[in-house]
């Protein structure tokens, strides 16, 4: 079990659990391996066998369980909510990570400030159509009544 407050492989930006996912997106851990395995991508793959002529080689990265740790830990960036990306796409807006962070920032500001104040605070240019559209959506959703 991963404790999100611990410096463990499962919380590290270099740990990739998708290394053991099949083409259908299902977890496909090789037999005899723990279910919570992933690859450490801190360094390039290491060659561990090669034929003398150099035609064929075997290489891999370390396979690590999520609850292990090392001295190279770097925390993962907070994952961006998929729902926010889908919401932006649904409204015809660009939905990359930058836009999601912008939407989240604007939504937070919209609880305390008016649209004009946010434009001033964030220095949003008049010709920044995508930013202004994201701001308008953030304000609309922040001030709309919650649905049961």
Secondary structure, 3 states (H helix, E strand, C coil): CCCCCCCCHHHECCEEHHHHECCCCCECCCCCCCCCEEEECCCCCEEEEECCCCCCEEEECCEEECCCCCCCCCECCCCCCHHHHHHHHHCCCCCCHHHHHHHHHHHHHHCCCCHHHHHHHHCCCCCCHHHHHHHHHHHHHHHCCCCC
